[in-house]
């Protein structure tokens, strides 16, 4: 059988990078086969090293809501690059992007740019601990907030995908203060506050879980977290790295009308370049050096190219009609997948919030990790491979979210549904 370019590139990559990749979930371990090496993206499409074209629903794991190589984003980056790639000093571009973000999320009074979602979440937790002078934090089983030591506890995304028992190399002392509650279960949160009174600095939550696959908050869950943290003097942190500008232009905090104390962002705000941010109440943010004593820094934070890409990207999704169109596309995809699965007699459970969606295989109640982990990952893997053969690139894991872009069209959704029809009948 002729070796594909992806196969020969993967063979080389495996001599250079652990598992041949620079982020674990890309290795296709959960779905089998060789990961596709991508030559270029254009709008809703990816083109692999063998020239095959795929309709892309990963979109770089969320950032590319304007699709690949959007001319306005490319022009913004090109123009910025002609002025230099980094200054290590403030520029007006940081101000412009911050103001743009705040125009979407007015609860953010002040922020700090970093270079990844991981940096944003680890910094926000350090800040919450500094602000409350408490050590313990609460996260939720199945939620993933990046790979900082203190958060690699019962995490979702690649940790769940690879079935890793959390990570070696994280001293038990480091995670001693990391408490885990059940998503959509306020009693499990209350129990931790009863057990550790006045010791819990913060709750960090994906307000719509995306790293178990998409799991929406049940009615009252987020409001419950808000009232518990207010009562207990703990900081409520919405990790909107994925949900920001994805579940609603104003993020989950606007969609569900719950105001967190701090918000972490990433992905979309970088327009495909490395950007993260944390921000929220000025009273808390004032504690961040150099205005306060809580230290956090970054060589490339506020990078002019990344700022320019983010500004251009957010400008492309400011119009309400853009969101009406995205909502229609999401509904069209959801209904089409459901109808084809039904015709083929395949049992699925679908979730979607705005432009994030997941098709779980099996009769799964999308409530928490205990339920989600029952999904049939074997059937999912077969479906993934069949969709790939039919020209559709889904996230290579049952425990990840799919994403839409403004470059996806009703016709492209119809092609996707036709691919799903073939894939379901092949299972
Ligand atoms: P990064 O450090 O990967 O930029 O962001 C970490 C992060 C933080 N918070 C949430 C809610 C996230 O979803 C992420 C990263 N998401 C994964 C996809 N599930 C990134 C993909 C990957 O790890 O390769």
Boltz pocket constraint, residues with backbone or C-beta under 6 A from the ligand:
constraints:
  - pocket:
      binder: B
      contacts: [[A, 23], [A, 24], [A, 25], [A, 26], [A, 61], [A, 115], [A, 116], [A, 117], [A, 118], [A, 119], [A, 121], [A, 144], [A, 145], [A, 146], [A, 147], [A, 157], [A, 158], [A, 206], [A, 210], [A, 211], [A, 239], [A, 240], [A, 241], [A, 242], [A, 243], [A, 266], [A, 267], [A, 275], [A, 276], [A, 399], [A, 400], [A, 401]]
      max_distance: 6.0
